[in-house]
Amino acid sequence: MIEGIIALLIFIVTLYLIFSEKLHRTIAGLFGAAAMLIAGKFFGFFSESEAIQTIDFYTLGLLFGMMILVALLEPTGVFEFVAIKAAQLSKGQPGRLLVLLGLITTLLSMFLDNVTTVILIAPVTILICELLGFNPSPFLISEALLSNTGGIATLIGDPPNVLIAAAAGLSFNDFLTHTFPIIVLVWLAALFLLKYLFRKDLNTSPTNIDGLMELKPAEVLKDGKTAAKVLIVLGLAIVFFFLEELLHISPAFIALTAATIAFIWVRPDPRETLSHIEWSVLVFFAALFIMVGGLENTGLLEDMAHQLAGLALQQPLLFSVLLLWLVSILSAFLDNIPITVAFIPVILSLAAEGINVNPFWWALAFGAGLGGNGTIIGSTANIVVASLSERTRNPITVKLWNKRGLPVMLATLVVTTILFIITYPYLAR
């Protein structure tokens, strides 16, 4: 009993350090992992070998492989090229511009990390808005919200999905057949709501259409040959994601193989490419795995699962909906990654009780992805666009985000809940 309480306190303190930003989340994660190991050694519930075994290297391998592909693409200018092309296609109409930039950001976020995507697209968005005399805040907020929403559609689109897939043994195709159709409708609902919420900002006439049309996208495409090579490799990787079940290979194997092929074909400076890898994110994930592994070893999560087993067995649909909303609310105020990592062993324990947990995995994925839209600190993508907006005359404030992001979160949760209930027999397979 005392072991479980101590482990839970370590986990809660670590979450507080992450949420309060008193420490960088990677440092907070390392603190939590070290504290869990020390407590585990002292009380005899967690050893170094057990800690190593809790780290999911398949998840880390998938993330690392995709990070390398992004690191190779980033300096080529291909993202800026696409954004400028979209702006010119909009012909300066703010409503059309919001839709096109939101769509591009979403499509990229389905296959690349959404934080990297907004880091690359947001600065170009600000440039375009300043050229046309638009307030960039509606476009930046929409990009972050639609990116967070669209990322749920694929296995590689959102870190919680990667974690869930690794724990539940779900494939790339499983996400395409279970989350993608629902997210398409949810994304459309979010887009229409955003256009309504920002209707005053979007009822603005552009001031310099000629300047926009005179921009030359080819000039921002610094290395078209490298971009083409990496995009070909990325396209092949996506094809193999579809075939992973047929070929009996893991997403991590595909991502790492694609990264290796891209490295050999492009032949970049390895030190330069590896310097763009988000090592802090990988370390943060490993630390979280260790923390939750220690918590799981105390038996506390298993006891929690026993308490929930009755409701999960007798009312699985109700349990799924409650799980979806609970995870969403928690993810609005805490990083959705530790929330996901904490719930995974609980669901696995319910599976050990003989309960069909298939719908619970999808509820967890939807909740973790949509909850981040609720607050300005709900996801890293939100924080990034808010920080970039501080360079403009109209910075994104907490108040503004609450007026726009929170309604989108609640509306998309309602739509998702309705669709979840309608498709529940299929999701439960």
C-alpha positions in Angstrom: 0.0 0.0 0.0 2.7 2.5 1.0 4.6 1.7 -2.3 1.6 2.6 -4.3 1.0 5.9 -2.5 4.7 6.9 -2.9 4.7 6.0 -6.6 1.5 7.9 -7.2 2.9 11.0 -5.3 6.0 10.9 -7.5 3.8 10.8 -10.7 1.6 13.6 -9.5 4.5 15.8 -8.5 6.1 15.2 -11.9 2.8 16.2 -13.7 2.7 19.3 -11.6 6.3 20.2 -12.6 5.3 19.7 -16.2 2.0 21.6 -16.0 3.4 24.5 -14.0 6.5 24.8 -16.3 8.7 25.1 -13.2 11.0 22.6 -15.1 11.3 21.8 -18.7 9.1 18.7 -19.3 12.2 16.6 -20.2 14.0 17.5 -17.0 10.7 17.0 -15.0 10.4 13.5 -16.6 14.0 12.6 -15.7 13.3 13.7 -12.2 10.2 11.5 -12.0 12.0 8.5 -13.5 15.0 8.9 -11.1 12.7 9.4 -8.1 10.7 6.3 -9.1 13.8 4.2 -9.4 15.2 5.3 -6.1 11.8 4.7 -4.4 11.6 1.3 -6.2 15.0 0.2 -5.0 14.4 1.4 -1.4 11.0 -0.3 -1.1 11.7 -3.2 -3.3 9.0 -2.8 -6.0 11.1 -1.6 -9.0 14.7 -2.5 -10.2 16.9 -1.1 -12.9 16.3 -4.2 -15.2 12.6 -3.8 -14.8 12.9 -0.1 -15.6 14.7 -0.9 -18.9 12.0 -3.4 -19.8 9.2 -0.8 -19.4 10.7 1.4 -22.1 8.8 0.8 -25.4 11.6 0.9 -27.9 9.2 0.3 -30.8 7.5 3.6 -30.0 10.9 5.4 -29.7 12.1 3.8 -33.0 9.0 5.0 -34.9 9.3 8.5 -33.5 13.1 8.6 -34.2 12.7 7.4 -37.8 10.0 10.0 -38.6 12.0 12.7 -36.9 14.9 12.0 -39.3 12.7 12.3 -42.3 11.4 15.6 -41.1 14.9 16.8 -40.3 15.9 16.1 -43.9 12.8 17.8 -45.3 12.9 20.9 -43.1 15.8 22.8 -44.7 14.6 22.2 -48.2 11.9 24.9 -48.0 9.2 22.5 -49.3 6.8 23.4 -46.5 7.1 27.2 -47.2 6.7 26.5 -51.0 3.4 24.7 -50.4 2.1 27.4 -48.0 2.8 30.2 -50.5 1.2 28.3 -53.3 -1.9 27.8 -51.1 -2.0 31.6 -50.3 -1.9 32.5 -54.0 -4.6 29.9 -54.7 -6.8 31.7 -52.2 -6.4 35.0 -54.2 -6.4 36.9 -50.9 -9.8 35.8 -49.7 -9.5 35.3 -45.9 -12.1 32.6 -45.6 -10.5 30.6 -48.4 -7.0 31.2 -47.1 -8.0 29.9 -43.6 -9.4 26.7 -45.2 -6.4 26.1 -47.4 -3.8 26.7 -44.8 -5.8 24.7 -42.3 -6.1 21.8 -44.7 -2.4 21.8 -45.6 -1.4 21.9 -41.9 -3.8 19.0 -41.2 -2.6 16.8 -44.0 1.0 17.3 -43.0 0.1 16.6 -39.4 -1.4 13.3 -40.3 2.0 12.0 -41.3 4.5 14.3 -39.6 4.7 15.6 -36.0 2.1 18.4 -35.6 4.6 20.6 -33.6 7.1 20.5 -36.4 4.4 21.2 -38.9 3.1 24.4 -37.2 6.7 25.5 -36.5 7.2 25.5 -40.3 3.8 26.7 -41.5 3.1 29.4 -38.9 5.9 31.8 -39.8 4.9 31.7 -43.4 1.3 32.3 -42.3 2.3 35.4 -40.4 4.2 36.7 -43.4 1.2 36.2 -45.7 -1.2 37.8 -43.3 1.1 40.9 -42.8 1.4 41.2 -46.6 -2.4 41.1 -47.0 -3.2 43.2 -43.9 -5.0 40.4 -42.0 -4.9 39.6 -38.3 -2.8 36.4 -38.2 -4.3 35.1 -34.9 -7.4 33.4 -36.5 -5.2 31.6 -39.0 -2.6 30.5 -36.4 -5.2 29.3 -33.9 -7.1 27.4 -36.6 -3.9 25.8 -37.8 -3.1 24.5 -34.3 -6.6 23.3 -33.6 -7.1 21.6 -37.0 -3.6 20.1 -36.7 -4.4 18.6 -33.3 -7.7 17.2 -34.6 -6.3 15.8 -37.9 -3.4 14.1 -36.2 -5.8 11.6 -34.5 -6.7 10.2 -37.9 -3.5 8.1 -38.4 -1.2 6.0 -36.3 1.8 8.4 -36.9 -0.2 11.6 -36.7 -0.1 12.1 -32.9 2.2 10.8 -30.2 -0.6 9.3 -28.1 -1.7 7.3 -31.1 1.8 5.8 -31.4 1.7 4.9 -27.7 -1.8 3.3 -28.0 -0.9 1.4 -31.1 2.2 -0.1 -29.5 0.3 -1.1 -26.3 -2.8 -2.5 -28.1 -1.1 -4.0 -31.1 -3.1 -1.7 -33.5 -1.9 -1.2 -37.1 -1.8 1.8 -39.4 -4.8 0.4 -41.2 -6.7 0.1 -37.9 -6.5 3.8 -37.4 -7.5 4.5 -41.0 -10.6 2.4 -40.6 -11.6 3.4 -37.0 -10.5 7.0 -36.4 -10.0 8.5 -39.9 -13.7 8.4 -40.9 -14.9 9.9 -37.7 -12.1 12.6 -37.7 -13.0 13.7 -41.2 -16.5 14.7 -40.0 -15.2 16.1 -36.7 -12.6 18.1 -38.6 -15.2 19.6 -40.9 -17.3 20.5 -37.8 -14.3 22.2 -36.3 -13.6 24.1 -39.5 -17.1 25.4 -39.9 -17.2 26.5 -36.2 -13.8 28.3 -36.6 -15.1 30.2 -39.6 -18.2 31.2 -37.6 -16.2 32.2 -34.5 -13.7 34.3 -36.6 -16.4 35.6 -39.0 -15.6 39.3 -38.1 -11.8 38.8 -38.7 -12.5 37.0 -41.9 -14.7 39.8 -43.2 -11.7 41.8 -44.1 -10.5 43.0 -47.5 -6.9 42.3 -48.5 -4.6 45.3 -48.9 -1.9 43.9 -51.2 -3.1 41.1 -53.4 -0.6 42.1 -56.1 2.3 41.6 -53.6 1.0 38.1 -52.7 0.7 37.1 -56.4 4.2 38.4 -57.1 5.8 36.1 -54.5 7.8 33.4 -56.2 7.4 30.0 -54.4 10.3 28.6 -56.3 12.7 31.0 -54.5 11.8 29.5 -51.1 12.4 25.9 -52.4 16.1 25.9 -51.5 16.8 22.2 -52.5 14.2 20.7 -54.7 16.2 17.6 -55.4 16.6 16.7 -51.8 12.9 17.4 -51.1 11.9 15.1 -54.0 14.1 12.3 -52.7 12.8 12.5 -49.2 9.2 12.8 -50.3 9.6 9.7 -52.4 11.0 7.8 -49.4 8.2 9.1 -47.2 5.6 8.1 -49.8 7.1 4.6 -49.9 7.1 4.4 -46.1 3.4 5.3 -46.0 2.7 2.6 -48.6 4.5 0.1 -46.3 2.5 1.4 -43.3 -0.6 0.1 -45.2 1.1 -3.3 -45.8 2.5 -3.8 -42.3 0.0 -6.5 -41.3 0.4 -8.3 -44.6 4.2 -8.2 -44.4 4.3 -8.8 -40.6 6.6 -5.8 -40.0 6.3 -3.1 -37.3 5.8 0.7 -37.9 9.1 1.3 -36.1 10.9 -1.0 -38.6 9.3 0.9 -41.6 10.2 4.3 -40.1 13.8 3.4 -39.3 14.3 1.7 -42.7 12.9 4.7 -44.5 15.2 7.0 -42.5 18.2 4.8 -43.4 17.4 4.8 -47.1 16.9 8.6 -47.0 20.2 9.1 -45.3 22.0 6.9 -47.9 20.3 8.6 -50.9 20.6 12.2 -49.7 23.9 11.8 -47.9 23.6 14.8 -45.6 26.0 15.8 -42.9 24.9 13.3 -40.2 25.8 15.8 -37.4 23.7 18.5 -38.9 20.7 16.3 -39.4 20.9 14.7 -36.0 21.1 18.1 -34.4 17.6 18.7 -35.6 16.2 15.6 -33.9 14.0 16.3 -30.9 16.2 14.3 -28.5 14.4 15.9 -25.5 11.1 14.4 -26.7 12.6 10.9 -26.9 14.2 11.2 -23.5 10.8 12.5 -22.1 9.0 9.4 -23.5 11.6 7.0 -22.0 11.3 8.7 -18.6 7.5 8.5 -18.7 7.7 4.8 -19.5 9.9 4.2 -16.5 7.6 6.3 -14.2 4.4 4.5 -15.2 6.3 1.1 -15.1 7.1 1.8 -11.5 3.6 2.9 -10.7 2.3 -0.3 -12.4 4.7 -2.5 -10.4 3.1 -1.4 -7.2 -0.2 -2.9 -8.2 -2.0 0.4 -7.9 -3.1 0.6 -11.5 -4.3 -3.0 -11.3 -6.4 -2.2 -8.2 -7.8 0.8 -10.1 -8.7 -1.5 -13.0 -10.5 -3.9 -10.6 -12.6 -1.0 -9.3 -13.6 0.0 -12.8 -14.1 -3.5 -14.1 -17.7 -3.7 -13.0 -18.8 -0.6 -15.0 -16.5 -1.5 -17.9 -18.1 -5.0 -18.1 -21.7 -4.1 -17.5 -21.8 -0.7 -19.3 -18.9 -0.7 -21.8 -20.4 2.1 -24.0 -21.0 4.3 -21.0 -17.5 3.6 -19.7 -16.0 4.4 -23.2 -17.8 7.8 -23.3 -16.8 8.6 -19.7 -13.2 7.7 -20.6 -13.3 9.9 -23.7 -14.5 12.9 -21.8 -12.3 12.4 -18.7 -9.1 12.0 -20.8 -10.1 15.1 -22.9 -10.6 17.3 -19.8 -7.3 16.1 -18.3 -5.5 16.6 -21.6 -6.7 20.2 -21.7 -4.7 21.1 -18.6 -1.9 18.5 -18.7 0.3 17.1 -21.4 -1.7 14.4 -23.2 1.3 12.2 -23.5 1.7 11.4 -19.7 -2.1 11.1 -19.5 -2.1 8.5 -22.3 0.8 6.6 -20.7 -1.0 6.5 -17.4 -4.2 5.1 -18.8 -2.7 2.4 -21.0 -1.8 0.0 -18.1 -5.3 0.5 -16.7 -6.9 -0.6 -20.0 -4.4 -3.5 -20.3 -5.5 -4.6 -16.7 -9.1 -4.5 -17.8 -8.2 -6.7 -20.8 -6.6 -9.1 -18.3 -10.0 -9.3 -16.6 -11.5 -10.7 -19.8 -13.2 -7.4 -20.8 -13.3 -6.4 -24.5 -11.2 -3.2 -24.4 -11.2 -2.4 -28.1 -13.6 0.6 -27.8 -11.6 1.9 -24.8 -8.4 2.3 -27.0 -10.3 4.4 -29.5 -11.9 6.5 -26.7 -8.5 7.1 -25.3 -7.1 8.2 -28.7 -10.0 10.6 -29.3 -9.9 12.1 -25.8 -6.1 12.6 -25.8 -6.2 14.3 -29.2 -9.2 16.5 -28.9 -8.6 17.6 -25.3 -5.5 19.5 -26.2 -7.6 22.1 -28.1 -9.3 23.3 -25.0 -6.6 25.6 -23.6 -3.5 27.5 -24.8 -1.3 25.0 -22.8 -3.3 21.9 -23.9 -0.8 21.0 -26.6 2.7 21.9 -27.6 1.4 23.1 -31.0 -0.9 25.6 -29.2 2.1 27.0 -27.2 4.2 27.3 -30.4 1.7 29.3 -32.4 0.9 31.5 -29.3 4.7 32.2 -28.9 5.1 33.0 -32.6 2.1 35.4 -32.5 3.9 37.5 -30.0 6.0 38.8 -32.9 2.8 40.4 -34.4 0.6 43.3 -33.5 -2.1 40.9 -32.4 -0.6 38.3 -30.0 -2.8 35.3 -29.0 -3.9 35.6 -25.4 -5.2 33.1 -23.0 -8.6 34.9 -23.1 -8.7 34.7 -26.9 -7.9 31.0 -26.9 -10.6 30.3 -24.3 -13.1 32.1 -26.5 -12.1 30.1 -29.6 -10.3 26.9 -28.6 -12.6 25.9 -25.8 -15.8 26.0 -27.9 -14.1 24.0 -30.6 -12.9 21.4 -28.1 -16.4 21.0 -26.6 -18.2 21.0 -30.0 -15.8 18.4 -31.4 -16.2 16.3 -28.3 -20.0 16.3 -28.7 -19.7 15.4 -32.4 -17.2 12.7 -31.6 -19.4 11.3 -28.8 -22.4 11.1 -31.1 -20.4 9.4 -33.9 -18.7 7.1 -31.3 -22.1 5.9 -30.0 -23.4 5.4 -33.6 -20.3 3.4 -34.6 -19.7 1.6 -31.3 -20.6 -1.9 -32.6 -17.8 -1.5 -35.2 -15.3 0.1 -32.7 -15.9 -2.7 -30.3 -14.7 -5.4 -32.8 
